[in-house]
Amino acid sequence: MPTARDVRWQTLAIDREARGRTKGQRPCLIWLTGLSGSGKSTLADALEHRLHESGRHTYLLDGDNLRHGLNRDLGFSAEDRSENIRRVGEVGALMVDAGLIAIAAFISPFRQDRDRVRDLLPERFIEVHVSTPLNVCEERDPKGLYRKARAGELKEFTGIDSPFEVPLAAELTIDTSLLAVDKAVDRICDYLVAAGYSESF
């Protein structure tokens, strides 16, 4: 059976920059991280809608959706969470290589895992810390997960008996308990323009 040392990187004639030019955009991966119930998925969906309406070519990678397919074999141990993010990071990097503006919405509680994804995409990774406080996330509890975690029915639940490591240098920090979704989308779009990912929206 072939091993990793038998596999060589194939250089291709068309690269990320060329694919981005045909789409009139600078590809990147916008990574939303935060507690369950912080508003990541809602914000990601609204952001993709705004970008799509502006003629941008996008793809949204949602944590729950990918666990129905690509990552359905993974649980929620620390090791499985790291592998979950590793796989998503690789997929996100492929999306960026395809010339897309990719959006990822994942709790992604461990700083090291997020930094590994950043290392895959130097200068193309935009970390957005959705910093909504734990008490607000618990009040929302859209899936009833905090209630189960507090009752001991869910183990290793982020924010309860498993840590969330706050980003040290996120490009943006957004608290959805203080900022409406449309205003939060405005902030991200403003950043994309200021950082040269788009001329305007």
Long-range contacts (C-beta under 8 A, 24 or more apart in sequence): 15-97, 16-96, 16-97, 16-98, 16-99, 18-99, 19-97, 19-98, 19-99, 20-99, 21-99, 22-99, 23-56, 23-57, 23-99, 23-100, 24-55, 25-56, 25-57, 25-99, 25-101, 25-197, 25-198, 26-196, 26-197, 26-198, 27-95, 27-96, 27-97, 27-98, 27-99, 27-100, 27-101, 27-102, 27-124, 28-96, 28-101, 28-102, 28-121, 28-124, 28-125, 28-126, 28-192, 28-197, 29-92, 29-93, 29-95, 29-96, 29-102, 29-103, 29-104, 29-117, 29-121, 29-124, 29-125, 29-126, 30-101, 30-102, 30-103, 30-104, 30-126, 30-128, 30-188, 31-92, 31-104, 31-106, 31-108, 31-114, 31-117, 31-125, 31-126, 31-127, 31-128, 32-103, 32-104, 32-105, 32-106, 32-128, 32-130, 33-106, 33-107, 33-108, 33-109, 33-114, 33-127, 33-128, 33-129, 33-130, 33-167, 33-170, 34-107, 34-129, 34-130, 34-131, 34-132, 34-164, 35-107, 35-130, 35-132, 35-134, 35-137, 35-158, 35-159, 35-164, 36-107, 36-137, 36-143, 36-145, 36-146, 36-157, 36-158, 36-159, 37-132, 37-136, 37-137, 37-138, 37-140, 37-141, 37-142, 37-143, 37-145, 37-146, 38-130, 38-131, 38-132, 38-137, 38-176, 39-130, 39-132, 39-176, 39-181, 39-184, 40-105, 40-106, 40-107, 40-130, 41-105, 42-176, 42-181, 43-105, 43-128, 43-130, 43-174, 43-176, 43-181, 43-184, 43-185, 44-103, 44-104, 44-105, 46-181, 46-182, 46-184, 46-185, 47-103, 47-185, 47-188, 47-189, 48-103, 50-185, 50-189, 50-201, 51-101, 51-189, 51-201, 54-198, 54-201, 56-101, 56-198, 57-99, 57-100, 57-101, 58-100, 58-101, 58-102, 58-103, 59-95, 59-100, 59-102, 59-103, 60-102, 60-103, 60-104, 60-105, 61-88, 61-91, 61-92, 61-95, 61-102, 61-103, 61-104, 61-105, 61-106, 62-105, 63-88, 63-105, 63-106, 63-107, 76-156, 76-157, 77-156, 78-110, 78-156, 78-162, 81-108, 81-109, 81-110, 81-113, 82-110, 82-112, 82-113, 85-110, 85-113, 85-114, 85-116, 85-117, 86-113, 86-116, 88-117, 89-113, 89-116, 89-117, 89-120, 90-120, 92-117, 92-120, 92-121, 93-117, 93-120, 93-121, 96-121, 96-124, 101-197, 107-158, 107-164, 109-158, 109-162, 109-163, 109-164, 109-165, 110-165, 111-165, 111-166, 111-167, 111-168, 114-167, 126-171, 126-172, 126-191, 126-192, 126-195, 126-197, 127-167, 127-169, 127-170, 127-171, 127-172, 128-170, 128-171, 128-172, 128-173, 128-174, 128-188, 129-166, 129-167, 129-170, 129-172, 129-173, 129-174, 130-174, 130-175, 130-176, 131-166, 131-173, 131-174, 131-175, 132-175, 132-176, 132-177, 133-175, 133-177, 134-159, 136-177, 171-195
